[in-house]
Amino acid sequence: MFVTCRKIVAESFVFGQSFLSSRVHFIVSSHRLRILVAVLIAVAGSLLAACSETVTPYQFSRVSTAYSFENKLAEPFGIAFHEGRIYVSDGQNGEVRSFIPGDGEVSIKQGFDTPSGIAIGTVGEVVVADSGTNTIKQFTFGKEPSDIAGRANARGFADGPAAEALFNGPTGVAVFPDGRVAVADTYNDRIRIIENGSVRTLAGGERGFADGTDARFDTPLGIAIWRGDKLLVADSGNRRIRVVEPDGSVWTLAGDGDYELRDGSPASASLVGPTAVTADEEGRIFIADGNAIRAIGLRSFPYLETIAGGERGLADNTPRLARFNRPSGLALLGSTLFIADSDNAAVRIVHAEKAEAGLMISNNSQPMTAAAFRSLQPGRWPYDPPERTREIAGTLGEIRGEIIDQTSEAWFHNGLDIPGAYGESATFIRDEKVLDPHAAENFGTLRELLRMPTIGYVHIRLGRDSDDRGSGDPRFLFELDPATRKPASVRVPRGAKFKAGEPIGTLNAMNHVHLIAGRPGAEMNALDALILPGVSDSIAPVIEEIRLFDESWMEIPAGTELAAKTRVVAKVYDRKDGNAERRRLAPYRLGYELIPAAEAAAATSSKPNAWTISFEKMPSHRAVKFAYAPGSRSGRRHQPRRWRHLQRRLHRPRHAPARQLHPPRLRRRLLRQHHPKGPPRNPRPLKTIKRRSIAPIAKTISSSF
């Protein structure tokens, strides 16, 4: 009964969508319309009642990591199965890995540039979209890859003989039962077909959105066969799932175009950026959308729902609490869903409470350290000359916005601000290639950026001068405004390569490069993770005051014995050598120490009890109101930045010994810990420690960097 009901509802849904997409218009009287609506409601009610006791074959109750790449810069993208073997593409390292669940041996197939989507052919061949060379390749186990379509390293658009056809960053591939290969030609915004030794365009053309026979796509990525002869397309730029019929006509299956993770009926639900799509034999659809996994067809009526994830991160847990980081590939093995979790360098599975035996291969999910990150490539500044030392205007962990109360909007700064002049040319600081298909974002705004795999560049006119004229670099794909002939948008295709020192664009009105260090979701403090020529830090940080408050934010006077939870607030700032005095930076980390009053005079240890605030890595924005107290704000014009760090809430048992601040120990810890690269050799003395903040009291806390 389950399969029968499922087919009835699904087919009715497909008919309804096809009927609407054909744009057939008709007029009925209001009386007849009411009758029609009543009949439809009755039919729908009957179907729902008949299927009310159905049970989905997918019992998703857990997300686990099945395989972690030992190389933390690896980028699993496409994933497929054949005869029990799992194939996963690695866009960063230009290879396809394969393994059999339960067998620890991993085979590696090289010969690719930036492999993306994977599909299995009719005789077991593995078909790969190699975005970096703009070709479609295939290989069989034990044989080397060979091109089946496209001219290697030639970008463009051309149909015709397969060896002469041109692609533009192809990303998704799928194979029909008759052997035809469908390709999502991503930056040509077309769906192409490879058959009988030639390539033709099935659907698409100019970038945009339109259904029908003159359909338009915007950066189509994943693609899958649906119900035998149809194609599902993850139309990422339009934030929709599209269906391509055998005759090339297109209709929208799900998504209303809004940028939101909103469940609902397929026509009213929203997606944030679908990258991959797959379907089972019954037509149920699974989608990788942003950092979430979503599905259509798991209920007895058409419904787009989020089944796992939603926020960026790495967490194995129940589906709702699990976290993904740019999932880009999906594959089904029985009732288990496999996911290529790109920026987590892992293969994840959504499964029943107990995973099938042998699915867990390797889970080594330790993040990359700052020391390992520094060793990848030599350091340089993002300007010319690259060795000239620049000022630092902002660091990771600083507050942005202002905290007035618990309703205030504030967030952490996630990078390093390096000032420059308006219109000055900015350069890449590392050799890298683009992996995220939407690496360029926020065109024409002050937040315009390019996100490379390990470095992000923000506040830059990508590929343009200060007059918004393109540089002519073919790696920046501009769409021109018909009226002005100036760039209206830009895409930087997956697989595009850049060398350190090459121009990335020019500074916009923000007048600085905001540099992000680390993979997306694993950002590090750039002063620790990068080697910037000439950077030194011999200026000790300044603690202007330390104050204590109760839970209601009532200040606790000096000399008061504490018998309840206490908030410790330190007003502090730091500076870098060579910075103007006005350029105050946030601290690297803070800590406290409890010292019994009787032991304060003799205390010599400089090790704190705990570092309660650390900006070695990017914290969750949810933590900003736990790290910063009311009154903290980012800098405004003619106003200094203000940081009032909230150390933590403490509660002393009633009979605990009295403790006090110990200034000598505090000073030693400040000098040693205010900068991640070690203490200065000849440190300056602390400038200000207000007398009342170090007066002996029943209990207080010391703060340090």
C-alpha positions in Angstrom: 0.0 0.0 0.0 2.9 2.3 0.7 4.4 2.2 -2.8 1.0 2.5 -4.4 0.1 5.6 -2.4 3.5 7.1 -3.0 3.2 6.7 -6.7 -0.3 8.1 -6.9 0.6 11.3 -5.0 3.9 11.7 -6.7 2.5 11.3 -10.2 -0.3 13.7 -9.4 2.2 16.2 -8.2 4.3 15.9 -11.4 1.2 16.3 -13.5 0.2 19.4 -11.6 3.6 21.0 -12.0 3.8 20.1 -15.7 0.3 21.5 -16.3 1.2 24.8 -14.6 4.5 25.1 -16.4 2.8 24.7 -19.8 1.2 28.1 -19.2 -2.2 26.9 -20.3 -4.8 29.6 -19.3 -8.4 29.0 -18.9 -11.4 30.8 -17.4 -14.2 29.3 -15.4 -17.0 30.9 -13.5 -16.6 31.4 -9.8 -19.3 28.8 -9.1 -17.5 26.2 -11.2 -14.2 27.2 -9.6 -15.6 26.6 -6.1 -16.8 23.1 -7.2 -13.4 22.3 -8.7 -11.6 23.4 -5.5 -14.0 21.3 -3.4 -13.4 18.2 -5.6 -9.6 18.7 -5.4 -9.7 19.0 -1.6 -11.8 15.9 -1.3 -9.5 13.9 -3.6 -6.4 15.1 -1.6 -8.1 14.3 1.7 -8.8 10.7 0.4 -5.2 10.3 -0.7 -3.9 11.5 2.6 -6.3 9.3 4.6 -5.4 6.3 2.5 -1.7 6.9 3.1 -1.9 8.0 6.7 -0.4 4.8 8.0 2.5 4.7 5.5 6.0 4.4 6.8 9.0 5.8 5.0 11.8 3.3 4.2 14.3 5.8 5.5 14.7 5.8 9.2 17.2 8.7 9.6 18.2 9.0 13.2 21.9 9.6 13.2 24.7 11.5 11.3 28.2 10.0 11.4 31.5 10.5 9.7 32.3 7.5 7.6 35.7 8.6 6.1 38.0 11.6 6.8 40.7 12.5 4.5 44.1 12.6 6.1 45.0 15.7 4.1 43.0 18.5 5.8 43.0 20.5 2.6 41.3 17.8 0.7 37.9 18.6 -0.9 35.5 15.7 -1.5 33.0 16.8 -4.0 31.4 14.1 -6.1 30.4 10.7 -4.8 29.0 7.5 -6.4 28.7 3.8 -5.9 29.3 0.8 -8.1 29.3 -2.9 -7.2 29.9 -2.1 -3.5 32.8 0.3 -4.2 32.5 4.0 -3.2 34.1 6.6 -5.5 34.8 10.2 -4.2 36.4 13.0 -6.1 39.0 15.3 -4.4 39.0 18.7 -6.2 42.0 20.0 -4.3 44.4 17.2 -5.0 43.1 16.3 -8.5 42.2 12.6 -7.8 39.4 10.2 -7.3 39.5 7.9 -4.3 37.7 4.6 -4.0 37.2 2.0 -1.3 35.0 -0.8 -0.3 33.1 -0.4 3.0 34.7 -2.6 5.6 38.0 -2.7 3.7 40.6 -0.2 5.0 42.4 -0.2 1.6 41.9 3.0 -0.4 42.7 3.3 -4.1 43.6 6.6 -5.7 43.1 7.5 -9.3 45.1 10.5 -10.5 45.1 12.3 -13.8 42.5 15.0 -13.0 42.8 18.7 -12.4 39.7 19.7 -10.4 37.3 16.7 -10.5 33.8 17.5 -9.5 30.6 15.4 -10.1 30.8 11.6 -10.6 28.4 9.2 -12.2 28.6 5.5 -13.1 28.1 4.4 -16.8 26.1 1.5 -18.2 29.1 -0.8 -18.2 30.6 0.3 -15.0 32.9 3.1 -16.2 33.3 6.1 -13.9 32.4 9.4 -15.5 33.9 12.5 -14.0 33.3 16.2 -14.7 36.8 17.7 -14.6 36.0 21.4 -14.0 39.6 22.5 -14.0 40.3 21.3 -17.6 36.8 21.9 -18.9 36.4 18.3 -20.0 34.4 15.2 -19.2 36.5 12.2 -18.4 35.9 8.5 -17.8 37.9 5.6 -16.4 37.5 2.0 -15.4 39.1 0.3 -12.4 42.7 -0.4 -13.3 42.8 2.0 -16.3 43.8 5.6 -16.7 41.3 8.4 -17.3 40.6 9.6 -20.8 38.6 12.5 -22.3 35.2 11.7 -23.8 34.2 15.3 -24.5 35.7 18.8 -24.4 39.0 20.3 -25.4 41.5 20.2 -22.5 42.2 23.6 -20.9 40.0 25.4 -23.4 37.1 27.4 -22.0 34.1 28.4 -24.0 30.9 27.1 -25.6 30.6 25.0 -28.7 28.4 22.0 -29.6 29.5 19.5 -32.2 31.9 16.6 -32.3 32.8 15.6 -28.7 36.6 16.2 -29.2 35.8 19.8 -30.5 33.1 20.7 -28.1 33.8 23.4 -25.5 32.6 23.6 -21.9 32.9 26.2 -19.2 33.6 24.7 -15.8 31.4 21.6 -16.0 30.4 20.4 -12.6 27.6 17.8 -12.6 27.2 14.6 -14.6 24.6 11.9 -14.9 24.2 8.8 -17.1 20.9 7.8 -18.6 20.0 4.1 -18.8 20.7 4.1 -22.6 24.3 5.5 -22.0 23.8 9.2 -22.8 25.8 11.5 -20.5 24.1 14.6 -19.2 26.3 17.5 -18.1 25.6 20.6 -16.0 27.8 23.0 -17.9 27.9 25.4 -15.0 29.3 28.7 -16.2 27.6 28.3 -19.6 24.3 27.9 -17.7 23.3 25.0 -19.9 22.5 21.4 -19.7 24.4 19.4 -22.4 24.1 15.9 -23.7 27.0 13.7 -24.9 25.8 10.9 -27.3 27.1 9.1 -30.3 30.4 11.0 -30.2 28.9 14.5 -30.2 27.7 17.1 -27.8 24.4 19.1 -28.0 22.6 21.5 -25.8 19.4 20.2 -24.3 18.3 23.2 -22.3 19.5 26.6 -21.2 21.3 29.5 -22.7 21.7 33.0 -21.3 22.1 33.3 -17.6 18.9 34.0 -15.7 15.6 32.3 -14.8 12.9 31.1 -17.1 10.9 27.9 -17.5 9.6 26.4 -20.7 11.4 25.7 -24.0 13.5 28.8 -23.8 14.6 28.0 -20.2 17.4 29.8 -18.4 19.6 28.6 -15.5 22.0 30.4 -13.2 25.1 28.3 -12.3 23.6 24.8 -12.4 25.7 22.4 -10.4 24.4 18.9 -9.4 22.4 16.8 -11.8 20.6 13.4 -11.5 18.3 11.1 -13.5 14.7 11.2 -12.3 12.0 8.7 -13.2 13.9 7.2 -16.1 14.1 10.0 -18.7 13.9 13.2 -16.8 16.8 15.3 -15.3 16.9 17.0 -11.9 19.1 20.1 -11.8 20.4 21.9 -8.7 20.0 25.4 -10.1 22.2 27.0 -7.4 22.1 30.6 -8.5 18.3 30.6 -8.8 17.9 28.6 -5.6 15.6 26.1 -7.2 15.4 22.5 -8.2 14.5 22.3 -11.9 13.3 19.4 -14.1 14.4 19.0 -17.7 12.0 16.9 -19.8 13.3 14.7 -22.6 12.3 17.3 -25.2 14.4 20.0 -23.4 11.5 21.9 -21.8 12.1 22.9 -18.2 9.8 23.4 -15.2 10.5 24.3 -11.6 10.0 21.5 -9.1 10.9 23.2 -5.8 11.9 26.6 -4.5 10.5 30.1 -4.7 13.8 31.9 -5.3 14.0 33.4 -1.8 17.3 33.0 0.1 16.1 31.0 3.1 16.1 27.5 4.6 12.3 27.2 4.7 10.4 23.9 4.5 7.0 23.6 3.0 5.2 22.5 -0.2 7.7 22.4 -3.1 6.3 25.6 -4.7 6.4 27.6 -1.4 9.6 26.3 0.2 12.9 28.1 -0.1 16.5 27.0 -0.7 19.7 28.8 0.0 21.9 27.4 -2.7 21.4 23.7 -3.8 24.6 22.1 -4.9 23.8 18.4 -5.3 20.7 16.3 -6.0 20.0 12.6 -6.2 16.9 10.4 -6.3 15.9 6.8 -5.5 14.0 4.4 -7.7 10.7 5.5 -6.3 11.3 9.1 -7.2 12.2 10.4 -3.7 14.6 13.3 -4.0 17.5 14.3 -1.7 19.2 17.7 -2.0 22.4 19.2 -0.6 21.4 22.8 0.1 23.8 25.2 1.8 24.8 23.4 4.9 21.7 21.3 5.1 20.4 18.0 3.7 16.8 18.2 2.4 14.3 15.8 0.8 11.1 15.7 -1.2 8.9 12.6 -1.1 9.4 11.3 2.4 5.8 12.0 3.3 2.5 11.0 1.8 2.2 14.3 0.1 4.7 16.5 -1.7 6.8 18.4 0.9 10.3 19.8 0.9 11.8 19.3 4.3 15.2 19.6 6.1 16.3 16.2 7.3 19.8 17.0 8.7 22.0 20.0 9.4 21.4 23.6 8.6 24.3 25.4 10.3 27.9 25.3 9.2 30.2 23.2 11.3 31.4 19.6 11.9 29.2 17.6 14.3 28.1 14.0 14.4 24.8 13.9 16.2 21.1 13.4 15.6 20.1 14.8 12.2 18.8 18.1 13.6 21.9 18.7 15.7 24.4 17.5 13.0 26.5 20.1 11.2 27.9 20.1 7.7 30.3 22.4 5.8 29.4 22.9 2.1 28.1 19.4 1.3 28.6 19.0 -2.5 27.8 15.4 -3.4 25.1 12.8 -2.5 24.7 9.1 -3.1 22.3 6.5 -1.8 23.4 3.0 -0.7 20.3 1.2 0.4 18.6 3.3 3.1 21.9 5.1 3.9 22.6 8.6 2.4 26.3 9.3 1.8 27.4 12.9 1.6 30.6 14.5 0.3 31.2 17.1 3.0 33.6 19.4 1.1 35.0 21.9 3.6 35.1 19.3 6.3 37.2 17.0 4.2 35.0 14.1 5.1 32.4 11.6 3.8 29.4 11.7 6.1 26.4 9.4 6.4 22.8 9.9 7.5 21.5 6.5 8.7 19.5 4.6 11.2 20.5 4.5 14.8 23.0 1.7 14.1 25.0 2.1 10.9 25.3 -0.9 8.7 28.4 -3.0 9.4 31.5 -1.7 7.5 30.3 1.7 6.6 32.6 3.5 9.1 36.0 3.5 7.4 38.2 6.2 8.9 37.4 9.1 11.2 40.4 11.4 11.8 38.7 14.7 12.1 41.4 16.7 13.9 41.5 20.3 12.6 44.6 21.8 11.1 46.9 23.7 13.5 48.2 27.2 13.0 51.7 25.9 12.8 50.8 23.5 10.0 48.9 26.3 8.2 52.0 28.6 8.4 54.2 25.9 6.9 52.1 25.5 3.7 53.5 28.6 1.9 55.7 31.5 2.6 54.1 34.7 3.9 53.6 38.0 2.1 51.5 41.1 2.3 48.5 41.5 -0.1 50.0 44.5 -1.8 53.1 45.4 -3.8 55.8 45.4 -2.7 54.9 42.2 -0.8 57.6 42.6 1.9 56.8 46.2 3.0 55.3 46.1 6.5 51.8 47.5 6.8 49.7 48.5 9.7 47.0 46.2 11.2 43.6 47.8 11.7 41.7 44.9 13.0 42.1 41.3 14.2 40.0 38.2 14.6 37.7 38.2 17.5 37.0 41.9 17.7 33.5 42.9 18.2 31.5 44.4 15.3 28.3 46.2 16.1 27.6 47.4 19.6 26.3 45.7 22.7 23.8 47.8 24.7 21.7 45.0 26.0 20.8 41.4 25.2 18.8 42.4 22.1 21.7 44.2 20.5 23.1 42.9 17.2 26.8 42.2 17.4 29.2 39.6 15.9 32.9 38.6 15.9 35.3 40.0 13.3 36.7 37.0 11.4 39.9 38.2 9.8 42.8 40.7 9.6 42.3 44.2 8.3 45.3 45.5 6.4 44.8 49.2 5.4 45.6 50.5 1.9 44.7 53.4 -0.4 41.4 53.6 -2.2 41.8 52.0 -5.6 45.1 50.4 -4.7 45.7 47.0 -6.3 45.5 44.0 -4.0 47.3 40.7 -4.7 46.9 37.1 -3.8 49.2 36.0 -1.0 49.2 32.2 -1.8 49.1 29.9 -4.8 45.5 28.5 -4.8 42.7 27.4 -7.1 39.0 28.1 -6.7 37.0 25.2 -5.3 33.7 26.8 -4.2 31.6 27.2 -7.3 30.3 30.4 -5.8 33.6 31.7 -4.5 32.9 35.3 -5.6 30.1 37.0 -3.6 28.4 40.3 -2.9 29.3 42.0 -6.3 29.3 45.7 -6.2 28.9 46.0 -2.5 31.4 47.0 0.2 31.5 43.3 1.2 32.5 42.0 -2.2 34.8 39.0 -1.7 36.6 36.0 -3.2 36.9 32.9 -1.0 39.8 30.7 -1.9 40.2 27.3 -0.1 42.5 28.7 2.6 42.4 32.5 2.3 39.5 34.9 1.9 39.8 38.4 0.4 37.1 41.0 1.3 36.4 44.6 0.3 37.8 44.3 -3.2 36.5 45.1 -6.6 37.3 41.7 -8.1 39.1 41.8 -11.4 38.3 45.6 -11.8 40.0 48.9 -11.4 38.7 51.9 -9.3 36.5 52.9 -12.3 34.8 49.5 -12.4 36.5 48.5 -15.6 37.4 44.9 -16.1 41.1 44.0 -16.1 40.7 41.6 -19.1 41.7 38.6 -17.0 39.6 35.7 -18.5 39.4 34.0 -15.1 37.0 36.7 -14.0 33.7 35.9 -15.8 31.8 39.2 -16.0 28.2 39.7 -17.1 27.9 43.2 -18.6 25.1 45.7 -18.1 23.5 46.1 -21.6 23.1 49.9 -21.1 26.5 50.9 -19.6 28.6 47.9 -20.8 30.1 47.8 -17.3 30.3 44.6 -15.2 27.0 43.8 -13.5 28.2 40.6 -11.8 31.2 38.4 -11.7 31.9 34.6 -11.3 35.2 33.1 -10.8 34.9 29.5 -12.0 35.7 26.3 -10.0 39.2 25.2 -11.0 40.6 28.7 -11.8 44.2 29.0 -10.6 46.0 32.0 -9.2 49.6 32.6 -8.2 50.8 34.6 -5.2 51.4 38.1 -6.3 48.9 38.1 -9.1 46.3 41.0 -8.9 42.9 40.1 -7.5 41.4 43.6 -7.9 41.4 47.0 -6.3 40.4 48.3 -2.9 36.8 49.7 -2.6 35.7 52.5 -0.3 36.6 50.3 2.8 40.2 51.1 2.0 41.6 47.9 3.4 41.9 44.2 2.6 40.0 42.0 5.1 42.1 38.8 5.1 40.7 35.6 6.3 43.0 32.7 7.2 41.9 29.1 7.3 39.3 27.0 5.6 35.7 28.2 5.7 34.3 27.3 9.1 37.8 26.8 10.5 39.1 30.3 10.5 42.2 31.0 12.5 43.8 34.1 13.9 45.8 35.4 10.9 48.5 36.9 13.1 49.2 33.4 14.3 48.5 31.4 11.1 50.3 33.6 8.6 53.9 34.8 8.5 53.7 38.5 7.5 57.1 40.1 6.8 58.2 42.6 9.4 55.5 41.9 12.0 56.6 42.4 15.6 54.8 43.0 18.8 56.8 44.5 21.7 54.1 46.7 23.0 52.4 45.3 26.1 48.6 45.3 26.2 46.8 47.8 28.3 44.3 46.9 31.1 42.4 50.1 31.8 40.2 48.6 34.5 38.8 45.4 36.0 35.3 45.5 37.5 33.0 42.9 39.1 29.2 42.7 38.7 26.5 40.5 39.9 24.0 38.6 37.7 21.8 41.7 37.4 24.8 43.9 36.3 24.9 45.7 39.6 28.6 46.6 40.3 30.1 44.9 43.4 32.1 47.4 45.5 35.7 46.6 46.5 36.0 44.7 49.8 32.7 42.8 49.3 32.7 39.1 50.0 31.2 37.2 47.1 28.6 34.6 47.8 26.9 34.4 44.4 27.6 34.3 40.7 29.9 37.1 39.6 30.7 38.7 36.3 34.3 39.8 35.7 34.7 42.6 33.2 38.1 43.8 31.9 38.5 46.9 29.8 41.5 46.2 27.6 43.2 46.8 24.3 46.4 45.9 22.5 48.7 47.4 19.9 51.2 46.3 17.3 54.6 47.7 16.6 54.4 50.3 13.8 50.7 50.9 14.3 49.4 54.4 15.0 48.3 54.9 18.6 44.7 55.1 17.4 44.8 51.6 15.9 43.8 49.7 19.0 43.4 45.9 18.6 41.5 43.3 20.5 43.5 41.0 22.8 44.6 37.5 21.8 43.3 35.8 24.9 42.3 36.5 28.5 42.4 34.5 31.6 41.9 34.8 35.4 43.6 33.4 38.5 42.3 33.0 42.0 45.0 33.5 44.7 44.3 33.1 48.4 44.9 36.3 50.2 47.5 34.7 52.5 49.5 33.5 49.5 49.3 36.6 47.3 52.6 38.1 48.5 54.6 34.9 47.9 52.9 33.9 44.6 55.5 33.4 41.8 53.7 31.2 39.2 52.8 32.9 36.0 50.5 30.1 34.7 46.8 31.1 34.9 44.1 28.8 36.2 42.3 29.0 32.9 42.2 31.0 29.6 38.5 31.9 29.6 38.6 33.8 26.3 40.8 32.8 23.4 40.9 34.1 19.8 43.2 31.5 18.4 40.3 30.4 16.2 37.0 31.9 15.2 34.4 31.4 17.8 30.7 31.0 17.1 28.9 34.3 16.7 26.5 33.1 19.4 29.3 33.6 21.9 29.8 37.3 21.3 27.6 38.3 24.3 29.4 35.9 26.5 32.8 37.4 25.6 31.8 41.1 25.5 30.0 43.1 28.1 27.5 46.0 27.5 29.3 49.1 26.3 31.6 47.2 23.9 31.5 48.4 20.3 33.5 48.5 17.1 35.1 51.8 16.1 33.1 54.7 14.7 34.4 57.8 12.9 36.3 59.9 15.5 35.5 57.4 18.2 37.9 54.7 19.6 37.0 51.1 19.7 35.9 49.8 23.1 36.2 46.3 24.4 34.9 45.3 27.8 35.6 41.6 28.0 33.3 39.5 30.1 35.6 36.8 31.6 33.0 34.4 33.0 30.4 33.9 35.7 31.9 32.5 38.9 30.4 31.2 42.0 32.5 30.6 45.1 31.3 28.0 47.7 30.4 29.8 50.9 33.4 28.4 52.8 36.1 28.9 50.1 39.2 30.9 51.1 39.3 34.6 50.3 41.4 35.5 47.3 42.7 38.7 45.7 44.4 40.1 42.6 48.1 39.7 42.5 49.6 42.5 40.3 53.1 41.1 39.9 51.8 37.8 38.6 49.3 39.5 36.4 52.0 41.6 34.8 54.2 38.5 34.1 51.3 36.7 32.4 50.4 39.7 30.4 54.0 40.1 29.1 54.2 36.4 28.2 50.8 35.7 26.7 49.5 38.9 25.0 50.7 37.7 21.6 50.7 34.1 20.2 54.3 34.3 18.9 55.8 34.7 22.4 56.8 37.5 24.8 58.7 40.6 23.7 62.4 40.7 24.7 62.2 44.2 26.2 58.6 44.7 27.1 57.3 48.1 28.1 55.6 48.4 31.4 51.8 48.2 31.7 50.4 51.7 31.1 47.3 51.7 33.3 45.9 49.5 36.0 43.4 51.5 38.0 44.1 51.4 41.7 40.5 50.4 42.7 40.6 47.4 40.4 43.5 45.8 42.4 42.4 46.7 45.9 42.2 43.7 48.2 38.7 42.3 48.4 37.2 39.1 49.7 37.5 37.6 46.2 38.3 38.9 42.8 39.8 37.7 39.6 42.8 38.7 37.5 42.6 39.0 33.7 45.4 38.5 31.2 46.2 37.9 27.6 
